[in-house]
Amino acid sequence: MFDRIRPLLHRLQEVQQVSALSDRDFADLGLSRHQAMDFLRMPRDIDARVIAMGKVFGVPEEDLKRDYEQWVELLTTCGHCTDRAICAATLAGAHPVPSQCTFCGNRDSFAHLAAHPH
């Protein structure tokens, strides 16, 4: 039973830690308090999912993370996605290609990054 409650307690601890941060701390992080709390509510696999989908579009992880604001935007879009099941199925496929990813809310950003590598 405790194993089922453990993630909830861990999440509560994270919320308390984020709540204790000052406005200066958030400024240093480059996030608002709202964004930080929003990230806490997102599934834990968001960064891995964005990186995997970026690879489908031919965008390496370094390019995804090069612009911090863009990285946060990619994570936020993915974190609010309602097509997680189709995304997971597509990424689990043998060799997914961009044309299979019309559901992806980040597809235009990935396509732009692929066309304009740094």
Sequence and secondary structure as in RCSB ss.txt:
>XXXX:A:sequence
MFDRIRPLLHRLQEVQQVSALSDRDFADLGLSRHQAMDFLRMPRDIDARVIAMGKVFGVPEEDLKRDYEQWVELL
TTCGHCTDRAICAATLAGAHPVPSQCTFCGNRDSFAHLAAHPH
>XXXX:A:secstr
 HHHHHHHHHHHHHHHHHHT  HHHHHHHT  HHHHHHHHHS TTHHHHHHHHHHHTT  HHHHHHSHHHHHHHH
HHHHT S HHHHHHHHHSSS  GGG TT TTHHHHHHHHHS  
